[in-house]
Amino acid sequence: METLIVHPDSKEQLDAMKAFMKAFKISFEDEKSQYNPEFVEMIRQGDEDLKAGKGVKVDIDNLWK
């Protein structure tokens, strides 16, 4: 058989997928993230800041001079 990896966008979607799989007697595993949610949010915010042009640019050619 195949393995499907699902990425729900909200708790409601997650609950609906679990209910669906239970109703159809499909086995599944819950796997919690290994990362602290605050850390993940900090990284996502940093990515958004970079896309928005915020941050410090370093000239790598002159980094060690």
CORPESUL-V661506 format. One record per residue. N is the residue number from 1. RES is the residue in one small letter. PHI is phi in whole degrees, -180 to 180 (* if undefined). Layout:
N:RES:PHI, N:RES:PHI
//
This chain:
1:m:*, 2:e:-102, 3:t:-114, 4:l:-109, 5:i:-112, 6:v:-110, 7:h:-121, 8:p:-68, 9:d:-91, 10:s:-150, 11:k:-63, 12:e:-63, 13:q:-65, 14:l:-61, 15:d:-62, 16:a:-65, 17:m:-64, 18:k:-63, 19:a:-63, 20:f:-60, 21:m:-67, 22:k:-65, 23:a:-62, 24:f:-95, 25:k:55, 26:i:-97, 27:s:-74, 28:f:-152, 29:e:-123, 30:d:-93, 31:e:-126, 32:k:-79, 33:s:-67, 34:q:-80, 35:y:-98, 36:n:-66, 37:p:-58, 38:e:-66, 39:f:-64, 40:v:-61, 41:e:-64, 42:m:-63, 43:i:-66, 44:r:-62, 45:q:-64, 46:g:-62, 47:d:-63, 48:e:-65, 49:d:-62, 50:l:-64, 51:k:-64, 52:a:-84, 53:g:88, 54:k:-87, 55:g:126, 56:v:-117, 57:k:-100, 58:v:-114, 59:d:-77, 60:i:-69, 61:d:-69, 62:n:-108, 63:l:-63, 64:w:-104, 65:k:-96
//
